[in-house]
């Protein structure tokens, strides 16, 4: 592709996605539906100009976004919590796949003579889209809700079900090699070997390498090593016949207890967001309306029947597992669409002549359009859930803020030096949930030894602030001894979370002025406060009444320390302010 053609295609894609996302967000339909529509507009099946004809290649590349998405979910999922969810994963998830697949297979047998082929198609349609569901839940802030975690449990089991479904395709083929020709012991060795590689890298090698890179302050190397580990895990699971996304999830879960967890999330989030957006666009580009139009009645019938079966089966199963009607409604409507794995499985089936091209086009169209209507189904579930019984424990959370408890009182502390340690200990001793960040691994390790939640991270990184859910915190305390970094942190918090107060340590009055101008609620000059404390003790030791001393200190602070500032400092304050980089103005 020539450079000018590439630039025009990129410009067309950016215009379509920007307009569509802005419009659909304004209408309250969400960005996912906007990206799907943008993909339809710039796809090869639209009447206007299109970006590329190689839609399948684009979709394969953008599936890396799904890999990164599952890695981030794994970062937030402790193994203990996953074990607690085993009833939903293996019980509800397994029954959903089997019963939904069987029901759809009975319907598909009306059009397919082979029972085995009908069952394969039914089980494939029983799967839902991990990418769509997780993205919508994150966008709505519901990933940690009761229905969000239940939906995720079912999706996790569906990822595990990919293995037998992939194995079934060549078995049904007359032209492909039978997977049964590979000895079962060899298949077991490959799976165990690849899982061992992932666990070994994630448990032992990766933390050691990240610690060395953090000590060197090598941000680029840190990011590249994390990316390498994620895609290595995805490749290893793919070689074992498992889902790439499942491999990334396992790698994330292995790092979920690491002090680097939130900084890793901050680094990966922008790349995940970009690739996921392109994934939804690629799905929209896959919808061939001309082929659908030729069998419009049959196509509409397939959509209605398959979606209805998935809704009914999952709703009844959720009720039988003790979930409230509200949760059952939401889970069933969230998981009513087809899954992106269907593109892979039906493509493989067509390549091995298990299904013909007409069946493939119809199946891909059903999956794509069911994804297209998912945001509308979610909105419908909101209305239906409001009429259902309220679910007890609906606000039970799994993600980071809940790990600290009492999210409305949580305090974020930037820096774990001598000042940060003192502040953190005082807050922790008082029963206030805290999260502490520092960029020095030795301080992070010391914090862990002190029994405090200290994580590796740059407090001035806006992505880290988002990963730490600063918007849900009650206070940010900056104790770092670095003026420019403190200014950036204050500016980012003030711009993104104006309702969260920020108090900061400062070296002197000049630094206080910069911090207050950047948006800090309070800034305290370290040297002057230490001097005032020393002077107060001196006065009390020569029998000056404590009330008089307290009034004197209060007056000095209210007068901006004018009484104790030297003539030289007064002169320097009148000079033009120094310009600090990245103040966020």
C-alpha positions in Angstrom: 0.0 0.0 0.0 1.4 3.4 -1.0 2.0 6.0 1.7 -0.7 8.4 0.4 -3.3 5.5 0.3 -2.4 4.5 3.8 -2.8 8.1 5.1 -6.1 8.5 3.3 -7.3 5.2 4.8 -6.1 6.2 8.3 -7.8 9.5 7.9 -11.1 7.9 6.8 -11.0 5.5 9.7 -10.3 8.2 12.3 -13.1 10.4 10.9 -15.6 7.6 10.9 -14.7 6.3 14.4 -14.6 9.8 16.0 -17.9 10.9 14.6 -19.6 7.6 15.4 -18.3 7.3 19.0 -19.1 10.9 19.8 -22.7 10.5 18.4 -23.5 7.2 20.0 -22.1 8.2 23.4 -24.2 11.4 23.2 -27.3 9.2 22.5 -26.4 7.0 25.5 -25.8 3.9 23.4 -22.1 3.5 24.3 -18.9 3.6 22.3 -18.9 0.0 21.3 -22.0 0.3 19.1 -20.4 3.5 17.6 -17.3 1.6 16.7 -19.3 -1.2 15.1 -21.2 1.2 13.0 -18.0 3.0 12.0 -16.6 -0.4 10.9 -19.7 -1.0 8.7 -19.2 2.5 7.1 -15.5 2.0 6.3 -15.8 -1.8 5.5 -15.6 -3.3 2.0 -19.3 -4.2 2.0 -20.4 -0.6 2.2 -21.3 1.4 -0.9 -18.8 4.2 -0.1 -15.0 4.2 0.2 -13.5 1.5 2.3 -10.3 1.1 4.3 -9.2 -2.4 3.3 -10.5 -5.6 1.7 -8.4 -7.8 4.1 -10.9 -7.7 6.9 -9.9 -11.2 8.3 -6.2 -10.1 8.6 -7.2 -7.0 10.4 -9.5 -8.9 12.8 -6.7 -11.4 13.6 -4.3 -8.6 14.4 -6.8 -6.7 16.6 -7.5 -9.9 18.6 -4.3 -8.9 20.4 -6.6 -6.4 22.1 -8.6 -9.2 23.6 -5.4 -10.8 24.8 -4.4 -7.6 26.6 -8.0 -7.2 27.9 -7.8 -10.6 29.6 -4.3 -9.9 30.9 -5.7 -6.8 32.7 -8.6 -8.8 34.1 -6.1 -11.3 35.4 -4.1 -8.6 37.1 -7.3 -7.8 39.1 -8.1 -11.4 39.9 -6.4 -13.0 42.8 -6.2 -16.9 42.7 -8.1 -17.0 46.0 -11.0 -15.1 44.5 -11.0 -17.3 41.4 -11.3 -20.4 43.6 -14.2 -18.8 45.4 -15.9 -18.4 42.0 -15.5 -22.1 41.1 -19.3 -22.7 41.5 -20.1 -20.1 38.9 -17.2 -20.9 36.6 -17.5 -24.7 36.4 -21.1 -25.1 37.5 -23.1 -22.3 35.8 -20.6 -21.9 33.0 -20.5 -25.6 32.0 -24.3 -26.0 32.2 -24.8 -22.8 30.1 -22.6 -24.2 27.3 -24.0 -27.7 27.3 -27.7 -26.8 27.6 -27.6 -23.8 25.3 -25.5 -25.7 22.7 -28.0 -28.6 22.8 -31.0 -26.4 22.4 -29.5 -24.5 19.5 -28.4 -27.8 18.0 -32.0 -29.1 18.0 -33.0 -26.0 16.1 -30.1 -26.2 13.6 -30.9 -29.8 12.9 -33.9 -28.6 11.1 -31.5 -27.3 8.4 -28.5 -29.7 8.8 -28.8 -33.4 8.3 -25.8 -34.3 10.5 -26.5 -34.4 14.3 -22.8 -34.0 15.0 -22.5 -31.0 12.8 -25.6 -29.4 14.3 -24.1 -30.0 17.8 -20.9 -28.3 16.8 -22.7 -25.3 15.4 -24.9 -25.2 18.5 -22.0 -25.3 20.9 -20.2 -22.6 18.9 -23.3 -20.3 19.0 -23.6 -21.0 22.8 -20.3 -19.0 23.3 -20.5 -15.3 23.9 -18.1 -12.4 23.2 -15.6 -11.9 25.9 -14.4 -8.7 24.2 -17.8 -7.1 24.0 -19.1 -8.1 27.4 -16.0 -7.1 29.4 -15.6 -3.8 27.5 -19.2 -2.8 28.1 -19.0 -3.8 31.8 -15.8 -1.7 32.2 -17.4 1.2 30.4 -20.4 1.1 32.7 -18.2 0.5 35.8 -20.0 -2.8 36.5 -17.1 -5.3 36.1 -17.0 -5.8 39.8 -20.7 -6.0 40.4 -22.6 -9.2 41.1 -23.9 -9.6 37.6 -20.5 -8.5 36.2 -18.5 -11.2 38.0 -21.1 -13.8 37.2 -20.9 -12.9 33.5 -17.1 -13.1 33.7 -17.3 -16.5 35.3 -19.4 -17.9 32.5 -17.1 -16.3 29.9 -14.0 -17.8 31.6 -15.6 -21.3 31.3 -16.4 -20.6 27.6 -12.7 -19.8 27.0 -11.8 -23.2 28.4 -14.4 -24.9 26.2 -12.5 -23.7 23.1 -10.1 -26.7 23.4 -12.6 -29.5 22.8 -14.4 -27.5 20.1 -11.2 -26.9 18.2 -10.4 -30.6 18.4 -13.9 -31.5 17.1 -13.5 -29.7 13.8 -10.9 -31.9 12.2 -12.6 -35.0 13.5 -15.7 -34.1 11.5 -13.6 -33.4 8.4 -13.0 -35.8 5.6 -9.9 -33.9 4.4 -8.1 -32.7 7.5 -5.9 -34.7 9.9 -7.7 -36.2 12.8 -6.6 -34.8 16.1 -7.1 -38.4 17.4 -3.9 -39.3 15.5 -1.9 -37.4 18.0 -1.3 -39.6 21.1 -3.2 -38.5 24.1 0.0 -38.6 26.2 1.7 -36.2 23.8 -1.2 -33.8 23.9 -1.0 -33.9 27.7 2.7 -33.3 27.7 2.3 -30.3 25.4 -0.4 -28.7 27.5 1.5 -29.3 30.8 4.7 -28.1 29.3 3.3 -24.8 28.0 1.4 -24.1 31.2 4.7 -24.7 33.1 6.5 -22.2 30.9 3.8 -19.6 31.6 3.8 -20.2 35.3 7.6 -20.3 35.5 8.0 -17.0 33.6 5.2 -15.2 35.5 6.1 -16.5 38.9 9.9 -16.3 39.0 11.6 -14.8 35.9 9.3 -11.8 35.2 9.2 -10.3 38.8 13.1 -10.5 38.9 13.5 -8.7 35.6 10.9 -6.1 36.4 12.6 -5.4 39.7 16.0 -4.8 38.0 14.4 -2.5 35.4 12.5 -0.5 38.0 15.8 0.0 40.0 17.3 1.4 36.8 14.3 3.6 36.1 14.0 2.0 32.6 10.3 2.7 31.8 10.6 1.6 28.1 12.3 -1.7 29.0 9.7 -2.3 31.8 6.9 -1.9 29.3 8.5 -4.0 26.6 9.3 -6.9 29.0 5.7 -6.9 30.2 4.4 -7.0 26.6 6.8 -9.8 25.8 5.6 -11.8 28.8 1.9 -11.3 27.8 2.4 -12.4 24.2 4.7 -15.2 25.3 1.9 -16.6 27.5 -0.6 -16.1 24.7 1.7 -18.0 22.2 2.4 -20.8 24.6 -1.3 -21.5 25.2 -2.0 -21.2 21.5 0.6 -23.9 20.9 -1.0 -26.1 23.5 -4.4 -25.7 21.7 -5.8 -23.4 24.3 -7.1 -19.8 24.0 -4.5 -17.1 23.6 -6.6 -14.9 25.8 -6.6 -17.6 28.5 -2.8 -17.6 28.5 -2.8 -13.8 29.0 -5.3 -14.2 31.8 -3.1 -16.7 33.6 -0.1 -14.4 33.2 -2.0 -11.5 34.7 -3.3 -13.6 37.6 0.3 -14.6 38.4 1.2 -10.9 38.7 -2.0 -10.0 40.6 -0.1 -10.0 43.9 2.9 -8.1 42.6 3.8 -4.6 43.8 4.1 -3.7 40.2 0.5 -4.6 39.4 -1.0 -1.1 39.1 2.0 0.4 37.2 1.7 -2.5 34.7 -2.0 -1.8 34.3 -1.2 1.9 33.7 1.3 1.0 31.0 -0.9 -1.6 29.2 -4.3 0.2 29.4 -3.7 2.7 26.4 -2.6 -0.1 24.1 -5.5 -2.3 25.1 -7.9 0.5 24.5 -6.6 1.2 21.0 -6.5 -2.4 19.9 -10.0 -3.1 21.4 -11.4 -0.2 19.5 -9.9 -1.5 16.2 -11.3 -5.0 17.1 -14.8 -3.6 17.2 -14.3 -1.7 14.0 -13.0 -5.0 12.3 -16.1 -6.8 13.5 -18.3 -4.1 11.9 -16.3 -4.4 8.7 -17.1 -8.2 8.6 -20.8 -7.7 8.2 -21.8 -8.4 4.6 -25.2 -6.9 4.2 -25.6 -7.9 0.6 -25.3 -11.6 1.4 -27.6 -11.2 4.4 -30.2 -9.4 2.2 -30.4 -12.4 -0.1 -31.7 -14.5 2.8 -33.1 -11.8 5.0 -36.0 -13.8 6.4 -33.9 -16.8 7.3 -31.2 -14.6 8.7 -33.7 -12.7 10.9 -35.2 -16.0 12.1 -31.7 -17.4 13.1 -30.9 -14.2 15.0 -34.2 -14.2 16.9 -34.2 -17.9 17.7 -30.6 -18.1 18.8 -30.7 -15.0 21.0 -34.0 -16.1 22.5 -32.6 -19.6 23.4 -29.5 -18.0 25.0 -31.6 -15.6 27.0 -34.1 -18.3 28.2 -31.5 -20.9 29.1 -29.1 -18.6 31.0 -32.0 -16.8 32.8 -33.4 -20.1 34.1 -29.9 -21.4 35.0 -29.1 -18.3 36.9 -32.3 -18.5 38.9 -31.6 -22.2 39.7 -28.2 -21.2 41.0 -29.8 -18.9 43.6 -29.2 -15.6 41.8 -31.9 -12.9 42.0 -34.1 -12.1 39.0 -32.3 -8.8 38.6 -28.9 -10.5 38.3 -30.4 -13.3 36.1 -31.9 -10.7 33.7 -28.7 -8.7 33.4 -26.4 -11.8 33.0 -28.6 -13.4 30.3 -28.9 -10.2 28.3 -25.2 -9.4 28.5 -24.3 -12.9 27.2 -27.0 -13.2 24.5 -24.6 -12.5 21.5 -22.3 -14.7 19.6 -18.6 -14.8 20.3 -15.5 -13.8 18.4 -14.2 -17.4 18.7 -17.0 -18.3 16.2 -15.1 -16.5 13.5 -12.1 -18.8 14.0 -14.0 -22.0 14.4 -16.4 -21.5 11.5 -13.4 -20.4 9.3 -11.5 -23.6 10.3 -14.7 -25.7 9.5 -15.0 -24.1 6.1 -11.3 -24.6 5.3 -11.7 -28.3 6.2 -14.9 -28.6 4.2 -17.0 -29.3 7.3 -19.4 -26.5 6.3 -20.0 -24.9 2.9 -19.4 -21.2 2.1 -23.1 -20.3 2.4 -23.3 -21.7 6.0 -20.1 -19.8 6.9 -21.4 -16.5 5.6 -24.7 -16.9 7.4 -22.9 -17.9 10.7 -20.5 -15.0 10.6 -23.4 -12.6 9.9 -25.4 -14.0 12.8 -22.4 -13.5 15.2 -21.6 -10.0 13.9 -25.2 -8.7 14.0 -25.8 -10.3 17.4 -22.7 -8.3 18.6 -24.2 -5.2 16.9 -27.4 -5.4 18.9 -25.7 -6.2 22.2 -25.7 -2.5 23.5 -29.4 -2.4 22.8 -29.9 -5.7 24.7 -28.0 -4.2 27.6 -30.2 -1.1 27.7 -33.3 -3.4 27.6 -31.9 -5.3 30.5 -31.6 -2.1 32.5 -35.3 -1.5 32.1 -36.3 -5.1 32.9 -33.9 -5.2 35.9 -35.6 -2.2 37.5 -38.8 -4.1 37.6 -37.1 -7.2 39.1 -36.4 -7.8 42.7 -33.4 -5.9 44.1 -30.4 -8.2 44.5 -28.8 -8.3 48.0 -25.0 -7.8 47.9 -25.2 -6.3 44.4 -22.4 -3.9 45.2 -20.0 -6.6 46.2 -16.7 -5.8 44.5 -13.6 -7.7 43.4 -11.4 -5.0 41.9 -8.8 -2.9 43.5 -10.7 -0.3 45.5 -12.6 -3.1 47.4 -9.4 -4.8 48.4 -8.8 -1.8 50.6 -12.3 -1.6 52.1 -14.3 1.5 52.9 -13.6 3.1 49.5 -15.2 6.4 50.5 -12.4 6.9 53.2 -9.5 5.6 51.1 -6.4 7.8 51.0 -3.7 7.7 48.2 -0.2 8.5 49.4 2.5 9.5 46.9 6.0 8.6 48.2 7.2 6.2 50.9 10.3 8.1 52.2 10.7 9.2 55.7 7.7 11.6 55.5 5.5 9.2 53.5 6.3 6.4 56.0 5.1 8.6 58.9 1.9 9.7 57.1 1.1 6.1 56.1 1.7 4.7 59.5 -0.5 7.4 61.1 -3.3 6.7 58.7 -3.0 2.9 58.9 -2.9 3.0 62.7 -6.1 5.1 62.7 -7.9 2.4 60.6 -8.0 4.5 57.4 -7.5 2.4 54.2 -4.5 3.6 52.3 -2.6 2.9 49.0 1.0 4.1 48.8 3.1 4.5 45.6 6.8 4.9 45.3 9.2 4.6 42.3 12.0 3.0 44.3 11.8 -0.8 44.5 13.7 -0.8 47.8 11.1 1.4 49.4 8.3 -0.7 48.0 9.9 -3.8 49.5 10.3 -2.0 52.8 6.6 -1.1 52.8 5.7 -4.7 52.3 7.9 -5.7 55.2 6.1 -3.0 57.3 2.8 -4.6 56.4 1.5 -1.7 54.4 0.0 -1.7 50.9 2.9 0.0 49.1 3.0 -0.4 45.3 5.6 0.5 42.6 4.3 3.4 40.6 4.8 7.0 39.4 2.1 9.1 41.2 2.3 11.7 38.4 1.3 9.2 35.7 -2.4 9.8 34.9 -2.9 6.2 33.8 -1.7 5.0 37.2 -4.1 7.4 38.9 -6.9 5.9 36.9 -5.8 2.4 37.6 -5.7 3.2 41.4 -9.3 4.5 41.2 -8.3 7.9 42.5 -11.7 9.2 41.6 -13.2 7.0 44.4 -10.6 8.2 47.0 -11.3 10.8 49.7 -7.8 12.3 49.7 -4.5 12.4 48.0 -1.4 13.1 50.1 1.9 13.9 48.3 5.0 13.4 50.3 7.5 13.2 47.4 10.6 15.3 47.5 10.5 16.3 43.9 8.9 19.6 42.9 8.2 18.9 39.2 6.8 15.5 39.9 4.6 16.8 42.6 3.3 19.6 40.3 2.4 17.1 37.6 0.6 14.9 40.1 -1.4 17.8 41.5 -2.3 19.0 38.0 -3.4 15.6 36.9 -5.6 15.0 40.0 -7.1 18.5 39.8 -7.9 18.2 36.1 -9.3 14.6 36.1 -10.7 14.4 39.7 -11.6 18.0 40.8 -13.6 16.7 43.7 -10.7 14.9 45.3 -8.6 17.2 47.7 -4.8 17.1 47.5 -2.4 18.1 50.3 1.3 18.2 49.5 4.7 18.5 51.2 6.9 21.3 49.9 10.5 22.4 50.5 9.7 26.1 51.1 7.2 28.8 50.6 8.0 29.2 46.9 7.3 25.6 46.3 4.1 26.0 48.2 3.0 28.7 45.9 3.6 26.6 42.8 1.6 23.7 44.3 -1.3 25.8 45.4 -1.4 27.5 41.9 -1.4 24.0 40.3 -4.5 23.1 42.4 -3.4 21.7 45.7 -5.9 22.2 48.5 -3.0 22.6 51.1 0.8 22.7 50.8 3.0 22.6 53.8 6.7 23.9 53.8 8.7 21.2 55.4 11.6 23.3 56.7 9.3 26.0 58.2 7.0 23.5 59.9 10.0 21.8 61.5 11.3 25.1 62.7 7.9 26.1 64.1 7.6 22.8 66.0 11.1 23.2 67.4 10.3 26.8 68.5 7.0 25.7 70.1 8.7 23.1 72.2 11.3 25.7 73.3 8.6 28.1 74.4 6.8 25.4 76.4 10.0 24.4 78.1 10.5 27.9 79.4 7.0 27.9 80.8 5.2 29.9 78.2 1.5 28.7 78.4 0.6 26.1 75.8 -2.5 28.1 74.7 -0.4 31.1 74.0 2.0 28.9 71.9 -0.9 27.4 69.9 -2.4 30.8 69.2 1.0 32.1 68.1 1.5 29.1 65.7 -2.0 29.5 64.3 -1.4 33.1 63.6 1.9 32.4 61.8 0.3 29.9 59.6 -2.8 32.0 58.8 -0.4 34.9 57.9 1.4 32.7 55.4 4.4 32.4 57.7 5.2 36.1 57.2 6.5 36.5 60.8 9.2 33.9 60.4 10.2 34.4 56.8 13.7 36.1 56.4 14.3 39.3 54.4 16.1 37.3 51.8 13.2 34.9 51.3 10.8 37.9 51.0 12.9 39.3 48.2 13.1 36.0 46.4 9.3 35.7 46.6 8.9 39.0 44.8 11.0 37.7 41.8 9.2 36.2 38.8 8.1 32.6 39.5 10.2 29.8 38.1 8.6 27.9 35.3 8.2 24.2 36.1 7.7 21.8 33.2 4.4 19.8 32.8 2.3 21.8 35.2 -0.8 20.7 33.3 -2.0 24.2 32.4 
